[in-house]
Amino acid sequence: MKISVLGLGYVGLPLACAIAKNTNYNAVGYDLSLDKVNKIKNRISPIDDEQCAEDLKTTNLEVSNESAILSGSDVYIVCVPTPVLDDYTPDLTPVKSACEIIAKYLVKGQSVIIESTINPGVCDEIVIPILEELTNLKAGLDFDVAHCPERINPGDAKWNVYNIPRNIGSTSLETTKKLADFYRSVIIGQVNEMPDLKTAEATKIIENTFRDINIAFVNELAKSFDVLGIDLKKVIEGASNKPFAFMPHFPSCGVGGHCIPVDPYYLIERAKQSGFDHKFLKLAREINNSMPAYTIDLLADGLNIYKRTINGTKIGLLGMSYKANVGDIRESPSIELKEILIQKGAALEIYDPYFPEMSTCSSIDELLDKSYAIVLATDHKEFKIITGKQLLDHNVQVVIDGKNCLDRESIKSENVYYKGIGIK
């Protein structure tokens, strides 16, 4: 069988490599980026994924930025991004474009699997109509459509494409079983067969919306407990010893990544089209979107103690990635932190070892040496070992810990001002 993967990013490339490792399949990959394709051809992983980098060295995966490589596929798997526009409405352009490309090669007996995160109804209302209109074929009769939402967690050493359980639903239960067996042949994680397309589509949306809501809860608590003089981190640690019905989430300077800050908007918008207003989900998004500005407010408060303002002060921003130890900037709160600091007139310095092209400094020490105050926005391992003495040696006076990951006692012992999100 020939299996084609469209989109070779954090989702598509690990999956394509996993498929290519099974000698029963002829795996090919398609991506618009020539740079990405050339790296893969040279067996260099364009993403931060150790497992994928190892797999790439030992597989015969063929890739191209020319869609002709898709011709003759038995299965087409769509792994393209599903971002939101500036007004937070879903941007399904990449999915639509992928379907239009597949339609050029789709013939009877083939299957299309969407792994990209989509709201309930996209397969029935967008994917299938595009494929049917452009091919004159009938979904469920001439070809099959399924949804198996991705669950990749970049930078996670434990969970990867092989062992994360999956859900899949399609145009028929028979097709679902067939395609579920395909996944079972390339991964070891459980593959759960869902009753239909919409149910499968809804699983990924509520997974990440659940996380967004709980993060919003603790972010709001961080603001509240700061006023009340309560250390939220200690509270969460205490609540976490309950052996049931509590799941700890932690506050920070914002929510980033390709899923949590995006997926809720897909459900909000689709429900709106059907006349339902997701007030709770919108409020959670509003709270989490407010955290970068709140973090800068904390910075202003800290500087005020020293009779300084952000305007004209040398501020160091540590981290541009949305999460620790990966070079991924999608929806990163650091982008907004940077913009706010520039708008407020800060003399801004930036350092992120994963983004040298965005950094103004080449090392942590250089950034500290140039900074009166720092804002830690990403908890990279290189940043978490910063000590109070190191800050004092570089004359850093104010520290805003946007990830609550620094040794605050070490910092405070050197009389350096420290403030975390929800902790003092």
C-alpha positions as CSV (number, residue, x, y, z in Angstrom):
1,M,0.0,0.0,0.0
2,K,1.1,3.5,-0.8
3,I,0.5,6.0,2.1
4,S,0.9,9.7,1.5
5,V,1.2,12.3,4.3
6,L,0.5,15.9,3.4
7,G,2.2,18.3,5.8
8,L,5.6,17.4,7.2
9,G,5.7,19.4,10.5
10,Y,5.4,18.2,14.1
11,V,2.4,16.0,13.3
12,G,3.1,14.8,9.8
13,L,6.8,14.0,9.8
14,P,6.8,11.7,12.8
15,L,3.8,9.9,11.4
16,A,5.3,9.5,8.0
17,C,8.5,8.1,9.5
18,A,6.5,5.6,11.6
19,I,4.6,4.4,8.5
20,A,7.9,4.2,6.5
21,K,9.4,1.9,9.2
22,N,6.7,-0.7,8.3
23,T,8.0,-2.5,5.2
24,N,4.4,-3.3,4.2
25,Y,3.9,0.3,3.2
26,N,5.4,2.7,0.6
27,A,5.4,5.9,2.6
28,V,5.7,9.3,0.9
29,G,5.5,12.9,2.2
30,Y,4.4,16.1,0.6
31,D,5.1,19.6,1.9
32,L,5.0,23.1,0.3
33,S,8.3,24.1,1.9
34,L,11.3,23.3,-0.3
35,D,13.7,24.0,2.6
36,K,11.9,21.4,4.8
37,V,11.8,18.9,2.0
38,N,15.5,19.2,1.3
39,K,16.4,18.8,4.9
40,I,14.4,15.6,5.1
41,K,16.0,14.3,1.9
42,N,19.3,14.8,3.6
43,R,18.0,13.0,6.7
44,I,18.0,16.1,8.8
45,S,14.9,16.6,10.9
46,P,13.4,20.1,10.5
47,I,11.5,19.7,13.8
48,D,12.7,19.2,17.4
49,D,11.7,15.6,17.9
50,E,14.5,13.1,18.9
51,Q,12.5,10.0,18.0
52,C,11.6,11.4,14.6
53,A,15.3,12.4,14.0
54,E,16.3,8.8,14.7
55,D,13.6,7.3,12.6
56,L,14.5,9.6,9.7
57,K,18.0,8.1,9.5
58,T,16.7,4.6,9.1
59,T,13.7,4.9,6.9
60,N,13.3,5.1,3.1
61,L,10.7,7.9,3.3
62,E,10.4,9.7,0.0
63,V,9.4,13.4,0.1
64,S,8.7,16.2,-2.3
65,N,7.2,19.7,-2.6
66,E,5.6,18.6,-5.9
67,S,2.2,17.1,-5.5
68,A,2.8,14.4,-8.2
69,I,4.4,12.3,-5.5
70,L,0.9,11.7,-4.2
71,S,-0.3,9.9,-7.3
72,G,-1.4,6.3,-6.8
73,S,-1.8,6.5,-3.1
74,D,-4.2,4.1,-1.3
75,V,-4.4,6.4,1.7
76,Y,-3.9,10.2,1.9
77,I,-3.3,11.6,5.5
78,V,-3.7,15.4,5.9
79,C,-1.5,16.8,8.7
80,V,-1.5,20.5,7.8
81,P,-1.9,23.4,10.3
82,T,-5.3,24.7,11.4
83,P,-4.6,28.2,12.8
84,V,-6.9,31.1,13.6
85,L,-7.0,34.5,11.9
86,D,-6.3,37.8,13.7
87,D,-10.0,38.0,14.7
88,Y,-9.7,34.5,16.2
89,T,-11.9,32.9,13.6
90,P,-10.7,29.5,12.3
91,D,-8.6,29.5,9.2
92,L,-9.3,26.2,7.3
93,T,-7.4,27.4,4.2
94,P,-4.6,24.8,4.6
95,V,-7.1,21.9,5.0
96,K,-9.2,23.1,2.0
97,S,-6.0,23.4,-0.1
98,A,-4.9,19.9,0.9
99,C,-8.3,18.5,-0.1
100,E,-8.1,20.3,-3.5
101,I,-4.6,18.7,-4.1
102,I,-5.8,15.3,-3.1
103,A,-8.8,15.6,-5.5
104,K,-6.3,15.7,-8.4
105,Y,-5.3,12.1,-7.7
106,L,-8.3,10.6,-5.8
107,V,-9.8,7.5,-7.5
108,K,-12.3,4.9,-6.4
109,G,-11.3,2.7,-3.5
110,Q,-8.9,5.2,-1.8
111,S,-9.2,6.8,1.6
112,V,-8.6,10.3,3.0
113,I,-7.7,10.7,6.7
114,I,-7.7,14.1,8.3
115,E,-5.4,14.4,11.3
116,S,-5.4,18.2,11.5
117,T,-7.4,19.5,14.4
118,I,-10.8,20.6,13.2
119,N,-14.2,21.4,14.7
120,P,-17.1,19.0,14.6
121,G,-18.7,19.1,11.1
122,V,-15.6,20.0,9.0
123,C,-15.3,16.6,7.4
124,D,-19.0,16.5,6.4
125,E,-19.4,20.2,5.6
126,I,-16.1,21.1,4.0
127,V,-13.8,18.1,3.3
128,I,-16.3,15.8,1.7
129,P,-18.0,18.5,-0.5
130,I,-14.6,19.6,-1.9
131,L,-13.6,16.0,-2.7
132,E,-17.0,15.1,-4.2
133,E,-17.3,18.3,-6.3
134,L,-13.8,18.1,-7.8
135,T,-13.9,14.3,-8.5
136,N,-17.5,13.5,-9.2
137,L,-17.0,10.6,-6.7
138,K,-19.2,9.8,-3.7
139,A,-17.9,9.7,-0.2
140,G,-18.7,6.5,1.6
141,L,-19.4,4.8,-1.7
142,D,-16.4,5.5,-4.0
143,F,-13.9,6.7,-1.4
144,D,-13.7,6.9,2.3
145,V,-13.1,9.9,4.7
146,A,-11.9,9.5,8.2
147,H,-10.7,11.7,11.1
148,C,-8.0,10.6,13.4
149,P,-7.0,13.7,15.4
150,E,-3.3,14.1,16.1
151,R,-2.0,14.1,19.7
152,I,1.6,15.0,19.3
153,N,3.2,16.7,22.2
154,P,6.5,18.4,21.1
155,G,9.4,18.0,23.4
156,D,7.8,15.2,25.4
157,A,10.4,12.4,26.1
158,K,7.7,9.9,27.2
159,W,4.8,10.3,24.8
160,N,5.4,10.2,21.0
161,V,3.7,9.1,17.8
162,Y,4.1,5.5,18.7
163,N,2.6,5.2,22.1
164,I,-0.1,7.9,22.4
165,P,-3.6,6.4,22.1
166,R,-5.7,7.5,19.2
167,N,-9.3,7.9,18.2
168,I,-10.7,7.4,14.7
169,G,-14.1,7.8,13.1
170,S,-15.2,7.7,9.5
171,T,-18.0,7.5,7.0
172,S,-18.9,3.9,8.1
173,L,-18.1,1.6,10.9
174,E,-16.5,-0.9,8.4
175,T,-14.1,1.8,7.1
176,T,-13.3,2.9,10.7
177,K,-12.3,-0.7,11.5
178,K,-10.1,-1.0,8.4
179,L,-8.3,2.3,9.0
180,A,-8.0,1.7,12.7
181,D,-6.2,-1.5,11.8
182,F,-3.9,0.5,9.6
183,Y,-2.9,2.7,12.5
184,R,-2.5,-0.4,14.7
185,S,0.1,-1.7,12.3
186,V,2.3,1.3,12.7
187,I,1.8,2.4,16.4
188,I,1.6,0.5,19.7
189,G,-0.9,2.9,21.3
190,Q,-4.5,2.0,21.7
191,V,-6.7,2.9,18.7
192,N,-10.2,3.6,19.7
193,E,-12.9,3.3,17.1
194,M,-15.5,6.1,17.3
195,P,-19.1,5.8,16.0
196,D,-18.8,8.6,13.4
197,L,-16.8,11.5,12.0
198,K,-18.3,14.3,14.2
199,T,-17.6,12.3,17.4
200,A,-14.0,11.8,16.4
201,E,-13.7,15.5,15.5
202,A,-15.1,16.6,18.9
203,T,-12.6,14.5,20.9
204,K,-9.6,16.7,20.2
205,I,-11.4,19.9,20.5
206,I,-12.7,19.1,24.0
207,E,-9.3,17.7,25.1
208,N,-7.6,21.0,24.5
209,T,-10.6,23.1,25.6
210,F,-10.5,21.3,28.9
211,R,-6.9,22.3,29.4
212,D,-7.6,25.9,28.3
213,I,-10.4,26.2,30.8
214,N,-8.4,24.8,33.7
215,I,-5.4,27.0,32.9
216,A,-7.7,30.0,32.8
217,F,-9.0,29.0,36.2
218,V,-5.5,29.0,37.8
219,N,-4.5,32.2,35.9
220,E,-7.4,34.0,37.3
221,L,-6.6,32.6,40.7
222,A,-3.0,33.9,40.3
223,K,-4.4,37.4,39.9
224,S,-6.9,37.0,42.8
225,F,-4.4,35.4,45.2
226,D,-1.8,38.1,44.4
227,V,-4.3,40.6,45.8
228,L,-5.1,38.4,48.7
229,G,-1.4,37.7,49.5
230,I,-1.7,33.9,49.0
231,D,1.0,31.8,47.4
232,L,-1.0,30.0,44.7
233,K,1.8,27.5,44.0
234,K,1.7,26.3,47.6
235,V,-2.1,26.1,47.4
236,I,-2.0,23.9,44.3
237,E,0.7,21.7,45.9
238,G,-1.6,21.2,48.9
239,A,-4.7,20.6,46.8
240,S,-2.8,18.0,44.7
241,N,-2.5,15.6,47.5
242,K,-6.2,14.8,47.2
243,P,-6.2,11.3,45.6
244,F,-9.3,11.9,43.5
245,A,-11.2,14.7,41.6
246,F,-8.4,17.2,41.4
247,M,-6.0,17.7,38.5
248,P,-3.3,20.3,39.0
249,H,-2.8,23.1,36.4
250,F,-0.4,25.9,36.8
251,P,-0.4,29.6,36.0
252,S,2.0,31.3,33.6
253,C,2.6,34.4,31.5
254,G,0.4,33.0,28.7
255,V,-0.8,30.0,26.7
256,G,0.9,29.1,23.5
257,G,1.3,26.3,21.0
258,H,-0.7,25.0,18.0
259,C,-3.6,23.5,20.0
260,I,-4.7,25.0,23.4
261,P,-4.9,28.7,22.3
262,V,-6.5,27.8,19.0
263,D,-8.8,24.8,19.3
264,P,-11.4,26.5,21.5
265,Y,-12.1,29.0,18.8
266,Y,-13.0,26.3,16.4
267,L,-15.7,25.0,18.7
268,I,-16.8,28.6,19.6
269,E,-17.2,29.6,16.0
270,R,-18.9,26.4,14.8
271,A,-21.4,26.5,17.7
272,K,-22.1,30.1,16.9
273,Q,-23.1,29.2,13.4
274,S,-25.7,26.8,14.9
275,G,-27.0,29.5,17.3
276,F,-25.2,28.5,20.5
277,D,-23.0,30.9,22.4
278,H,-20.0,29.3,24.3
279,K,-19.7,32.0,27.0
280,F,-17.5,29.8,29.3
281,L,-15.0,29.0,26.5
282,K,-14.8,32.6,25.4
283,L,-14.2,33.8,29.0
284,A,-11.4,31.2,29.4
285,R,-9.8,32.5,26.2
286,E,-10.1,36.1,27.4
287,I,-8.4,35.3,30.7
288,N,-5.5,33.4,29.1
289,N,-5.0,36.1,26.4
290,S,-4.7,38.7,29.2
291,M,-1.7,37.0,30.8
292,P,1.1,38.6,28.8
293,A,-0.2,42.1,29.6
294,Y,-0.6,41.1,33.3
295,T,3.0,39.9,33.3
296,I,4.2,43.3,32.0
297,D,2.1,45.0,34.7
298,L,4.0,42.9,37.3
299,L,7.2,44.2,35.7
300,A,6.0,47.8,35.9
301,D,5.2,47.3,39.6
302,G,8.6,45.9,40.3
303,L,10.4,48.7,38.5
304,N,8.3,51.2,40.3
305,I,9.9,50.2,43.6
306,Y,13.1,51.4,42.2
307,K,11.4,54.6,40.8
308,R,11.8,53.4,37.2
309,T,9.5,52.9,34.3
310,I,9.6,50.4,31.5
311,N,10.2,53.3,29.1
312,G,14.0,53.6,28.6
313,T,14.9,50.7,31.0
314,K,17.0,47.8,29.8
315,I,14.7,44.8,29.9
316,G,15.8,41.2,29.0
317,L,13.3,38.8,27.6
318,L,14.3,35.2,28.1
319,G,12.7,32.8,25.7
320,M,10.6,33.0,22.5
321,S,9.4,29.4,22.3
322,Y,5.9,28.6,23.5
323,K,7.2,25.7,25.7
324,A,10.4,24.5,27.2
325,N,13.2,22.9,25.2
326,V,11.7,23.1,21.7
327,G,12.1,25.6,18.9
328,D,8.5,26.3,18.3
329,I,7.0,29.8,18.4
330,R,3.5,29.1,17.3
331,E,1.0,31.3,19.3
332,S,3.8,31.9,21.8
333,P,3.0,34.5,24.6
334,S,6.6,35.8,24.1
335,I,5.5,37.4,20.8
336,E,3.0,39.6,22.7
337,L,5.4,40.2,25.5
338,K,7.9,41.5,23.1
339,E,5.4,43.7,21.3
340,I,4.1,45.2,24.6
341,L,7.7,45.9,25.8
342,I,8.5,47.6,22.6
343,Q,5.3,49.7,22.7
344,K,6.1,50.8,26.2
345,G,9.6,51.9,25.1
346,A,11.8,49.3,26.8
347,A,15.4,49.0,25.7
348,L,14.8,45.3,24.8
349,E,17.3,42.5,24.7
350,I,16.2,38.9,23.7
351,Y,17.8,35.5,24.1
352,D,16.5,32.1,23.1
353,P,19.0,29.3,22.3
354,Y,16.4,27.8,19.9
355,F,15.9,31.0,18.0
356,P,19.3,32.7,17.5
357,E,17.8,34.6,14.6
358,M,15.3,36.3,16.9
359,S,17.9,36.9,19.7
360,T,19.8,40.1,20.2
361,C,22.2,38.4,22.5
362,S,24.3,35.2,22.0
363,S,24.2,33.9,25.6
364,I,22.4,34.2,28.9
365,D,25.3,36.1,30.5
366,E,25.3,38.6,27.7
367,L,21.6,39.3,28.2
368,L,21.9,39.5,31.9
369,D,24.9,41.9,31.5
370,K,22.7,44.2,29.4
371,S,19.6,44.1,31.6
372,Y,18.3,46.0,34.6
373,A,15.3,43.7,34.7
374,I,14.4,40.4,33.1
375,V,11.2,38.6,32.1
376,L,11.4,34.9,31.9
377,A,8.9,33.7,29.3
378,T,10.0,30.2,28.5
379,D,11.3,27.6,31.0
380,H,14.1,26.2,28.9
381,K,16.5,24.0,30.9
382,E,19.2,26.6,30.3
383,F,17.2,29.3,32.1
384,K,16.0,27.3,35.1
385,I,19.5,27.1,36.5
386,I,19.9,30.9,36.8
387,T,20.9,31.7,40.4
388,G,20.5,34.8,42.6
389,K,24.3,35.3,42.7
390,Q,24.4,35.2,38.9
391,L,21.8,37.9,38.7
392,L,23.5,40.0,41.4
393,D,26.9,39.6,39.6
394,H,25.3,41.1,36.5
395,N,23.5,43.8,38.5
396,V,20.0,42.6,37.5
397,Q,17.6,44.2,40.0
398,V,14.1,42.9,39.0
399,V,13.0,39.4,37.9
400,I,9.6,38.5,36.6
401,D,9.3,34.8,36.5
402,G,6.6,34.1,33.9
403,K,6.9,30.3,34.3
404,N,7.5,30.1,38.1
405,C,10.6,28.0,37.4
406,L,13.4,29.9,39.0
407,D,14.9,29.4,42.5
408,R,13.1,32.3,44.1
409,E,14.7,31.8,47.5
410,S,18.2,32.0,45.9
411,I,17.1,35.2,44.1
412,K,15.5,36.8,47.1
413,S,18.6,36.0,49.3
414,E,20.6,38.3,47.1
415,N,18.1,41.1,47.6
416,V,17.0,40.9,43.9
417,Y,13.3,41.7,43.4
418,Y,11.4,38.6,42.4
419,K,7.8,38.1,41.3
420,G,6.2,35.0,39.8
421,I,2.7,34.5,38.4
422,G,0.6,33.9,41.5
423,I,3.7,33.6,43.8
424,K,5.8,36.2,45.5
